[in-house]
């Protein structure tokens, strides 16, 4: 098990899921554990991501889960996390903060009503403190501050940036090329950027995703310290992704895999 990083060590990201909507074999969909400013924040929790979270931290020891948008590959493991919080070993009764995008609470409750309608309890609310964030506002967890920006995607989606002291990480969630995302990520120490499209793949309008080359372009525009490609599909090699992004981005570059740890 990886021990939580002290605040003095800056900001640390553990990749809980690096796949796009169709998981690569043995891999999970989107999820990232951000340890910063004395807080543990999960940004997105797609299918399989909770299993990887349990490799490094108990569900009850997460301070908050922040969801970028209500596509299943970014939030569906909130449901098994509910079971972990309800029935797993507990050392305290504190609820975990669950921050959803505007309209996300009603959507999640409608989903769970399909199988929890007869429950005498609030299926989600009995273990989560459910809220919807203001995309124009700031969430604070310990000494960490989280801000948002709208992305270019098929449904309302919000990129995420966490700053703690001099350390920062920005995460695109799902997006096509976007000025708003570039502005949010500007000079971030680490930029987690999706690379869903295969090399040479073209996406019909309206667009909602990036290629690795476009991820490199976005990182170069934002002048980030380090680019980490994520949310990529089966059928493309790490070498291909790195080469494509490297044609557009001149800085440090990597392609993440599940349970990778990135220190900022």
N, C-alpha and C positions, 0 to 999 in steps of 0.2 A: 504494500500500500504506500502511496506517495503521501508524505506528511504535508499538511497545509503550510504554505509559505508564509514566513513572518512578514509583516508590513515593511520592515526595513529592507527586504529583498526586492521591493518594487512591485511589479505586476506580473502575474503568471497565468497563462492560459493552458488548460488541458483540453485537447480535442476529444469530445465525446462521440462525435459522428461527423464524417467527412464526405459522405455520399450525397448524390443528388436524390431525386424522389424515388428512383429505383435503386435500392441498396446494392453496392458491389458485394460480391460473396464475402461473408464473414465481417461485413462492415455495417455501421449504423448510419442513419440519416442525421441531419444537422443537429449539433449540440456542442456547446463550449462552456467549460467551467472557468470563470474569471475570478481569480483570487487577487484582491487589491484593496488597499486601505483598510485592512482588517475585516473585510467582508468576503463571502463566497457567493457569487452570482452566476446562475446558469442562464446563458443566452441561447434560447431555443432548446427544444427537447423532442426531437423527431424519433421515429421508430428505431428501437434498439439503443438509443442514447442513454436511457436510464441504467441499462446493464453496465455500460462503461463508466457511468458515474459511480456505481457501486464498487468499482475497482479502486477508487481513490477517495471517496467520501460517502458517508451515510446520507441518505435522503434528508433526514431530520436536521443535519448539520449544514444544510444550504440556507442562506439567508433569504434569497429571492430567486424566483424563476421569471425571466422576462422574455416574452414571446414576440417575435417580429411580425408574424402574420398568421392567419388561420388556414394555412395549408397543412395537411396531415403530416408531411415529412418535416415539419418544424414544430409541431406541438403535441402530437398524439400520445407521446409517452408521459404527458401529464396524468393520464388515466392510470397506468401502472404505478406512477409515483404516488397517486392517491392511495392505492392499496398498500404500498410500502409504508406510508405515513400512518395509515389506519391500523394495519395489522402487523407491521414489522416491529422488531425490538425498538423500544423508545426509552430514552433517558430523560426526556422532558416533554411537556405537553404543548410547547409553543407551536403556533401555526406558522407555516412557511408562506411568505408573501408571493403571490402569483399575480404578475403584472401582464395584462393582455392589451392588445391594441384596441382602439375605439370600436365598440360593437362586439368584441371578442367574448365577453362574459355571456351574453345571451346565446351566442353561437355554441359555446362550449356546453352550456346547460341544456340546450336543445339536443345536442349530441348524446349526452349522458342520460337524458330522459328516455331515450330509446331502450335502455336496458336497466335503468335505476328508478323507473317511475314509481314503483311501489315501496321504495326505501322510506323508512320513517325519518331519515336524517337528510340533511343537505349534503348530497353525495360529494360535492366539491368543497363547499364552504366549511365542512366540519374539520378539515385538516389544512386548508389553504385560506389565507386572508386574500380574497380576490379583489383586484382593482383594475381599472383601465387607465393607462398612462396618458398624459397630455403630450402629444408629439412635439409641441412647442415648449414643453417644460423640461425640468431636470429632476431625476430621481437621485436620492442620496442614500448610500449604504455605508455606514462608517465614514471613512475619509474618501470614499470613492463617489464620483459623480457620473451619472449616465445621462446622455443626451441622445436625441433621435433626429432623423431626417427622412422624408418620404423617398421611396425608391421608385424606379420604373418597372412595375410588375403588373400582373393580371388582376390582382385584387389589392386593396390598400395594404401596404407593406412599409416597414420602417427599419432603416439601418440603425445601428447601435454604436455608440462611442462611450468608452469608459476611461476617465482620467483619474489618476491617483497620484498626487504630487507631480513629479516630472514625467511619470510613466503614462502611456496611453495605448489603447487598442481600439481600432475601428473594425466593424464587421458589416459587410454589405447586406446580409440576408440574401434575398433574391432580387436581382435587378438587371435591367439592361443598362447601357451607358447613361449616366445621370450626373448632371451638374450638382444637384443637391447632395448626392453621396460623395462626390469629390470634395465639396466644401466641408462636409462633416469630417471626412478623413484627413483633412489637410495637416500634414506634418505629424501624423500619428506615428508612434514608435513602431507599431505593428499593425498591418492591414490584412485582415482575413477577408479574402475576396473570392466570390463564387466564380467557377469556371465550368458551367454546365454544358455548354455547346462543344461538340467535337470539332477538331480542326477542320475547317472548310464547311462546316454546317451553317446553313442560313436559316434564320428564324423569321417567319411571317409576321407582319404587323397585326396587332400591337405586340411589340416585343416585351420580353420579361426576363431575359438571361444574357450572360456574357460568355464569350469564348475566352480562352486563356490569353490570347493576344489582346483582346479588349480589356481584360483584367489588368494586363501590363500597362496599357494606355491610361487606364483610370488611375493606377498607382503612380504613374509618372506625373500626371496632371496634379495629383494631390501631394506630391513631394513627400511620400511616406518614407520612413526609415527602413522598413522591411516589408516585403510582400509575401504572404503565405496563401497559396491557392488552395481552395477547398470546394466542397459541393460539386464534385466531378463524377462522371459516370464510368461504368465499365466500358471497355473497348478503346481506351486511350492510355498510353503509358505515362509514367511520371516524367520520363525524359522528353516525350513530345510536349507535355504541358509546360515544362520548364523552358524548353526551347522557344515555344510560341510566345510565352510571356516575356522572355528575355529579349525578344526582338523589339519590344516596346518599352521595357522598364530597365533602367540602368543600375538599380540598387540591388541590395541583398534579396535573394529570392529562394523560396522553398515551396514544396508541394507537401501538404500535411497528410497524415494518416491517423486513424483512430488511436487514441491514447498518447499521441505525441504531446510533449510538454514544451511550451514556448515561453521563455523568460524575457521580459522587457525591462 
